[in-house]
Amino acid sequence: MRLLITNDDGIDAPGIITLAQTLATEHEVWVVAPDKNRSAISSAISMDVSLQIIKKRDRWYSCSGVPVDCVISGLRTILPAPPDAILSGINKGANLGTDVVYSGTCAAARQAIISGYPGIALSIENFQNRNKWNFKPLADFVRKNLRELVSLCSPEVFVNINALSADSYAGWKLTRLSKRIYNNTIDTFTAPDGSSYTFFKGGGVTTEGGGDCDFAAVNQGLISIGRIHAQPTDADDMKEKGLKLIL
């Protein structure tokens, strides 16, 4: 298969290097990734600015833009022929539940579907030691099951895969999205010139969802596989409410 691989951690991130090298043993791999970390940038796209594309080596390119830019640039200007699938990751840090809204990793997989190609987002999490990351087991799982995972995509749906940073997994599970509540804090500061500044500090995350959600599966040592609509869907629950508006 011909594969386009991108991420939001940057082209030198160990996750994308591990994934690309692992899949290149059996497939034709092309890498187009941001030239630096672009995490949590969601589905942003660069407008009215030129993008610098640098060939690092054969089939490896950096892009000065964001993950969606990388997908579009790869499809339109770099790959010699259409890919069979587009993969994003492996991200350092989970993209579970509500994270999908903000994730640049998931945005690239979403853009794949919007562009007419299967899209798969890949992420690992380490709740115990944020300084230790093992990407190879998940990369091997993808290599061994790539065609099956691609078959889970549809013209409307991309696949979001999450797992622990571990040496092995207890199994895999098809999951639904959890709900993530971000207990963020913000500091404010007034400079001597009177300008105001805010500093985003982040905070702990509270997760809600039953035993069939993505967070629960990952917590149990399973590989979570979710199928997510790329396009927003209408909330049609008001159609039978007899809504009356006045002009």
Secondary structure, DSSP 8 states (H G I E B T S, - for coil): -EEEEE-SS-TT-HHHHHHHHHHTTTSEEEEEEESS--TT-TT----SS---EEEEETTEEEESS-HHHHHHHIIIII-SS--SEEEEEEEES---TTHHHH-HHHHHHHHHHHTTS-EEEEEEE-SS-TT----HHHHHHHHHHHHHHHHT-BTTEEEEEEEES-S--SEEEEEB--EEEE--EEEEEE-TTS-EEEEEEE--EEEE--TTBHHHHHHTTEEEEEEEESS-----TTTTTT-----
